[in-house]
Protein backbone atom coordinates (compact mmCIF):
# COMPACT_ATOMS: atom_id res chain seq x y z
CA UNK A 1 0.00 0.00 0.00
CA UNK A 2 1.47 3.34 -0.98
CA UNK A 3 1.18 6.43 1.16
CA UNK A 4 -0.91 9.36 -0.09
CA UNK A 5 0.97 12.26 -1.65
CA UNK A 6 1.16 15.34 0.54
CA UNK A 7 1.37 19.06 -0.24
CA UNK A 8 2.45 21.24 2.67
CA UNK A 9 1.66 24.94 2.29
CA UNK A 10 3.59 27.46 4.40
CA UNK A 11 1.96 30.89 4.68
CA UNK A 12 3.62 32.38 7.78
CA UNK A 13 6.88 34.21 8.44
CA UNK A 14 9.53 31.98 9.99
CA UNK A 15 10.00 33.09 13.56
CA UNK A 16 6.79 34.66 14.90
CA UNK A 17 5.19 31.24 15.35
CA UNK A 18 6.26 27.61 15.16
CA UNK A 19 4.28 27.05 11.93
CA UNK A 20 7.31 27.10 9.63
CA UNK A 21 9.35 24.72 11.76
CA UNK A 22 6.38 22.37 12.11
CA UNK A 23 5.79 22.34 8.34
CA UNK A 24 9.46 21.51 7.72
CA UNK A 25 9.43 18.80 10.40
CA UNK A 26 6.32 17.23 8.85
CA UNK A 27 7.99 17.20 5.44
CA UNK A 28 11.16 15.57 6.76
CA UNK A 29 9.34 12.94 8.82
CA UNK A 30 6.96 12.08 5.99
CA UNK A 31 9.83 11.91 3.53
CA UNK A 32 11.59 9.46 5.84
CA UNK A 33 8.73 7.02 5.28
CA UNK A 34 8.81 7.40 1.51
CA UNK A 35 5.75 9.60 1.21
CA UNK A 36 5.65 11.90 -1.84
CA UNK A 37 5.99 15.41 -0.37
CA UNK A 38 6.20 18.91 -1.79
CA UNK A 39 6.48 22.12 0.23
CA UNK A 40 4.72 25.21 -1.11
CA UNK A 41 5.56 28.76 0.04
CA UNK A 42 3.16 31.65 -0.40
CA UNK A 43 2.58 35.01 1.28
CA UNK A 44 4.89 35.65 4.23
CA UNK A 45 5.92 31.99 4.04
CA UNK A 46 8.52 32.95 1.43
CA UNK A 47 10.53 34.64 4.21
CA UNK A 48 11.34 31.17 5.55
CA UNK A 49 13.60 30.57 2.57
CA UNK A 50 15.76 33.68 2.92
CA UNK A 51 19.51 33.19 3.28
CA UNK A 52 21.48 34.52 6.24
CA UNK A 53 18.71 34.70 8.81
CA UNK A 54 19.93 36.13 12.13
CA UNK A 55 17.85 34.69 14.96
CA UNK A 56 20.15 35.06 17.97
CA UNK A 57 18.60 38.35 19.08
CA UNK A 58 15.10 36.86 19.24
CA UNK A 59 16.11 33.61 20.92
CA UNK A 60 14.81 31.36 18.13
CA UNK A 61 16.51 28.54 16.29
CA UNK A 62 17.47 29.29 12.68
CA UNK A 63 15.99 26.28 10.94
CA UNK A 64 16.47 27.66 7.41
CA UNK A 65 19.69 25.65 7.05
CA UNK A 66 17.61 22.47 7.39
CA UNK A 67 15.95 23.12 4.02
CA UNK A 68 19.18 21.88 2.41
CA UNK A 69 18.31 18.40 3.76
CA UNK A 70 15.09 18.11 1.74
CA UNK A 71 16.85 16.26 -1.10
CA UNK A 72 18.26 13.73 1.37
CA UNK A 73 14.70 12.95 2.53
CA UNK A 74 13.41 12.72 -1.08
CA UNK A 75 11.20 15.78 -0.64
CA UNK A 76 10.45 17.39 -4.01
CA UNK A 77 11.86 20.78 -4.91
CA UNK A 78 9.80 23.42 -3.08
CA UNK A 79 7.28 25.49 -5.02
CA UNK A 80 7.48 29.24 -4.34
CA UNK A 81 4.92 31.83 -5.37
CA UNK A 82 6.54 34.37 -7.70
CA UNK A 83 3.94 37.01 -6.84
CA UNK A 84 4.69 36.67 -3.12
CA UNK A 85 8.40 37.12 -3.82
CA UNK A 86 7.77 40.19 -5.98
CA UNK A 87 5.42 41.81 -3.45
CA UNK A 88 8.14 41.49 -0.80
CA UNK A 89 11.03 42.59 -3.03
CA UNK A 90 12.75 39.20 -2.78
CA UNK A 91 14.77 37.80 -5.66
CA UNK A 92 15.18 34.09 -6.29
CA UNK A 93 18.93 34.55 -5.68
CA UNK A 94 18.13 35.46 -2.05
CA UNK A 95 16.64 32.04 -1.34
CA UNK A 96 18.61 29.47 0.66
CA UNK A 97 17.70 26.63 -1.73
CA UNK A 98 16.68 26.18 -5.35
CA UNK A 99 12.93 26.34 -5.84
CA UNK A 100 10.30 25.79 -8.47
CA UNK A 101 9.08 29.36 -8.99
CA UNK A 102 5.43 29.46 -10.03
CA UNK A 103 2.84 32.24 -10.43
CA UNK A 104 -0.28 31.83 -8.26
CA UNK A 105 -2.45 30.96 -11.26
CA UNK A 106 -0.47 27.69 -11.67
CA UNK A 107 -0.92 26.59 -8.07
CA UNK A 108 -4.37 25.05 -8.43
CA UNK A 109 -3.16 22.68 -11.15
CA UNK A 110 -0.10 21.75 -9.10
CA UNK A 111 -2.09 21.15 -5.91
CA UNK A 112 -4.64 19.00 -7.76
CA UNK A 113 -1.89 16.37 -8.09
CA UNK A 114 -1.85 15.70 -4.33
CA UNK A 115 -4.02 13.40 -2.25
CA UNK A 116 -3.73 15.53 0.87
CA UNK A 117 -3.00 19.22 1.52
CA UNK A 118 -1.92 20.63 4.87
CA UNK A 119 -1.58 24.36 5.51
CA UNK A 120 0.61 25.95 8.16
VEXDREN-555921 format. One record per residue (C-alpha): residue number from 0; residue in three letters; x, y, z. Coordinates in Angstrom, 1 decimal, m for minus. Example, Ala and Ser with C-alpha at 12.3 -4.5 7.8 and 13.67 -1.06 7.14 Angstrom:
2
pt resi->0 | resn->ALA | x->12.3 | y->m4.5 | z->7.8
pt resi->1 | resn->SER | x->13.7 | y->m1.1 | z->7.1
***
This chain:
120
pt resi->0 | resn->UNK | x->0.0 | y->0.0 | z->0.0
pt resi->1 | resn->UNK | x->1.5 | y->3.3 | z->m1.0
pt resi->2 | resn->UNK | x->1.2 | y->6.4 | z->1.2
pt resi->3 | resn->UNK | x->m0.9 | y->9.4 | z->m0.1
pt resi->4 | resn->UNK | x->1.0 | y->12.3 | z->m1.6
pt resi->5 | resn->UNK | x->1.2 | y->15.3 | z->0.5
pt resi->6 | resn->UNK | x->1.4 | y->19.1 | z->m0.2
pt resi->7 | resn->UNK | x->2.4 | y->21.2 | z->2.7
pt resi->8 | resn->UNK | x->1.7 | y->24.9 | z->2.3
pt resi->9 | resn->UNK | x->3.6 | y->27.5 | z->4.4
pt resi->10 | resn->UNK | x->2.0 | y->30.9 | z->4.7
pt resi->11 | resn->UNK | x->3.6 | y->32.4 | z->7.8
pt resi->12 | resn->UNK | x->6.9 | y->34.2 | z->8.4
pt resi->13 | resn->UNK | x->9.5 | y->32.0 | z->10.0
pt resi->14 | resn->UNK | x->10.0 | y->33.1 | z->13.6
pt resi->15 | resn->UNK | x->6.8 | y->34.7 | z->14.9
pt resi->16 | resn->UNK | x->5.2 | y->31.2 | z->15.4
pt resi->17 | resn->UNK | x->6.3 | y->27.6 | z->15.2
pt resi->18 | resn->UNK | x->4.3 | y->27.0 | z->11.9
pt resi->19 | resn->UNK | x->7.3 | y->27.1 | z->9.6
pt resi->20 | resn->UNK | x->9.4 | y->24.7 | z->11.8
pt resi->21 | resn->UNK | x->6.4 | y->22.4 | z->12.1
pt resi->22 | resn->UNK | x->5.8 | y->22.3 | z->8.3
pt resi->23 | resn->UNK | x->9.5 | y->21.5 | z->7.7
pt resi->24 | resn->UNK | x->9.4 | y->18.8 | z->10.4
pt resi->25 | resn->UNK | x->6.3 | y->17.2 | z->8.9
pt resi->26 | resn->UNK | x->8.0 | y->17.2 | z->5.4
pt resi->27 | resn->UNK | x->11.2 | y->15.6 | z->6.8
pt resi->28 | resn->UNK | x->9.3 | y->12.9 | z->8.8
pt resi->29 | resn->UNK | x->7.0 | y->12.1 | z->6.0
pt resi->30 | resn->UNK | x->9.8 | y->11.9 | z->3.5
pt resi->31 | resn->UNK | x->11.6 | y->9.5 | z->5.8
pt resi->32 | resn->UNK | x->8.7 | y->7.0 | z->5.3
pt resi->33 | resn->UNK | x->8.8 | y->7.4 | z->1.5
pt resi->34 | resn->UNK | x->5.7 | y->9.6 | z->1.2
pt resi->35 | resn->UNK | x->5.6 | y->11.9 | z->m1.8
pt resi->36 | resn->UNK | x->6.0 | y->15.4 | z->m0.4
pt resi->37 | resn->UNK | x->6.2 | y->18.9 | z->m1.8
pt resi->38 | resn->UNK | x->6.5 | y->22.1 | z->0.2
pt resi->39 | resn->UNK | x->4.7 | y->25.2 | z->m1.1
pt resi->40 | resn->UNK | x->5.6 | y->28.8 | z->0.0
pt resi->41 | resn->UNK | x->3.2 | y->31.7 | z->m0.4
pt resi->42 | resn->UNK | x->2.6 | y->35.0 | z->1.3
pt resi->43 | resn->UNK | x->4.9 | y->35.7 | z->4.2
pt resi->44 | resn->UNK | x->5.9 | y->32.0 | z->4.0
pt resi->45 | resn->UNK | x->8.5 | y->33.0 | z->1.4
pt resi->46 | resn->UNK | x->10.5 | y->34.6 | z->4.2
pt resi->47 | resn->UNK | x->11.3 | y->31.2 | z->5.5
pt resi->48 | resn->UNK | x->13.6 | y->30.6 | z->2.6
pt resi->49 | resn->UNK | x->15.8 | y->33.7 | z->2.9
pt resi->50 | resn->UNK | x->19.5 | y->33.2 | z->3.3
pt resi->51 | resn->UNK | x->21.5 | y->34.5 | z->6.2
pt resi->52 | resn->UNK | x->18.7 | y->34.7 | z->8.8
pt resi->53 | resn->UNK | x->19.9 | y->36.1 | z->12.1
pt resi->54 | resn->UNK | x->17.8 | y->34.7 | z->15.0
pt resi->55 | resn->UNK | x->20.2 | y->35.1 | z->18.0
pt resi->56 | resn->UNK | x->18.6 | y->38.3 | z->19.1
pt resi->57 | resn->UNK | x->15.1 | y->36.9 | z->19.2
pt resi->58 | resn->UNK | x->16.1 | y->33.6 | z->20.9
pt resi->59 | resn->UNK | x->14.8 | y->31.4 | z->18.1
pt resi->60 | resn->UNK | x->16.5 | y->28.5 | z->16.3
pt resi->61 | resn->UNK | x->17.5 | y->29.3 | z->12.7
pt resi->62 | resn->UNK | x->16.0 | y->26.3 | z->10.9
pt resi->63 | resn->UNK | x->16.5 | y->27.7 | z->7.4
pt resi->64 | resn->UNK | x->19.7 | y->25.7 | z->7.0
pt resi->65 | resn->UNK | x->17.6 | y->22.5 | z->7.4
pt resi->66 | resn->UNK | x->16.0 | y->23.1 | z->4.0
pt resi->67 | resn->UNK | x->19.2 | y->21.9 | z->2.4
pt resi->68 | resn->UNK | x->18.3 | y->18.4 | z->3.8
pt resi->69 | resn->UNK | x->15.1 | y->18.1 | z->1.7
pt resi->70 | resn->UNK | x->16.9 | y->16.3 | z->m1.1
pt resi->71 | resn->UNK | x->18.3 | y->13.7 | z->1.4
pt resi->72 | resn->UNK | x->14.7 | y->12.9 | z->2.5
pt resi->73 | resn->UNK | x->13.4 | y->12.7 | z->m1.1
pt resi->74 | resn->UNK | x->11.2 | y->15.8 | z->m0.6
pt resi->75 | resn->UNK | x->10.5 | y->17.4 | z->m4.0
pt resi->76 | resn->UNK | x->11.9 | y->20.8 | z->m4.9
pt resi->77 | resn->UNK | x->9.8 | y->23.4 | z->m3.1
pt resi->78 | resn->UNK | x->7.3 | y->25.5 | z->m5.0
pt resi->79 | resn->UNK | x->7.5 | y->29.2 | z->m4.3
pt resi->80 | resn->UNK | x->4.9 | y->31.8 | z->m5.4
pt resi->81 | resn->UNK | x->6.5 | y->34.4 | z->m7.7
pt resi->82 | resn->UNK | x->3.9 | y->37.0 | z->m6.8
pt resi->83 | resn->UNK | x->4.7 | y->36.7 | z->m3.1
pt resi->84 | resn->UNK | x->8.4 | y->37.1 | z->m3.8
pt resi->85 | resn->UNK | x->7.8 | y->40.2 | z->m6.0
pt resi->86 | resn->UNK | x->5.4 | y->41.8 | z->m3.5
pt resi->87 | resn->UNK | x->8.1 | y->41.5 | z->m0.8
pt resi->88 | resn->UNK | x->11.0 | y->42.6 | z->m3.0
pt resi->89 | resn->UNK | x->12.7 | y->39.2 | z->m2.8
pt resi->90 | resn->UNK | x->14.8 | y->37.8 | z->m5.7
pt resi->91 | resn->UNK | x->15.2 | y->34.1 | z->m6.3
pt resi->92 | resn->UNK | x->18.9 | y->34.6 | z->m5.7
pt resi->93 | resn->UNK | x->18.1 | y->35.5 | z->m2.1
pt resi->94 | resn->UNK | x->16.6 | y->32.0 | z->m1.3
pt resi->95 | resn->UNK | x->18.6 | y->29.5 | z->0.7
pt resi->96 | resn->UNK | x->17.7 | y->26.6 | z->m1.7
pt resi->97 | resn->UNK | x->16.7 | y->26.2 | z->m5.4
pt resi->98 | resn->UNK | x->12.9 | y->26.3 | z->m5.8
pt resi->99 | resn->UNK | x->10.3 | y->25.8 | z->m8.5
pt resi->100 | resn->UNK | x->9.1 | y->29.4 | z->m9.0
pt resi->101 | resn->UNK | x->5.4 | y->29.5 | z->m10.0
pt resi->102 | resn->UNK | x->2.8 | y->32.2 | z->m10.4
pt resi->103 | resn->UNK | x->m0.3 | y->31.8 | z->m8.3
pt resi->104 | resn->UNK | x->m2.5 | y->31.0 | z->m11.3
pt resi->105 | resn->UNK | x->m0.5 | y->27.7 | z->m11.7
pt resi->106 | resn->UNK | x->m0.9 | y->26.6 | z->m8.1
pt resi->107 | resn->UNK | x->m4.4 | y->25.1 | z->m8.4
pt resi->108 | resn->UNK | x->m3.2 | y->22.7 | z->m11.2
pt resi->109 | resn->UNK | x->m0.1 | y->21.7 | z->m9.1
pt resi->110 | resn->UNK | x->m2.1 | y->21.2 | z->m5.9
pt resi->111 | resn->UNK | x->m4.6 | y->19.0 | z->m7.8
pt resi->112 | resn->UNK | x->m1.9 | y->16.4 | z->m8.1
pt resi->113 | resn->UNK | x->m1.9 | y->15.7 | z->m4.3
pt resi->114 | resn->UNK | x->m4.0 | y->13.4 | z->m2.3
pt resi->115 | resn->UNK | x->m3.7 | y->15.5 | z->0.9
pt resi->116 | resn->UNK | x->m3.0 | y->19.2 | z->1.5
pt resi->117 | resn->UNK | x->m1.9 | y->20.6 | z->4.9
pt resi->118 | resn->UNK | x->m1.6 | y->24.4 | z->5.5
pt resi->119 | resn->UNK | x->0.6 | y->25.9 | z->8.2
***
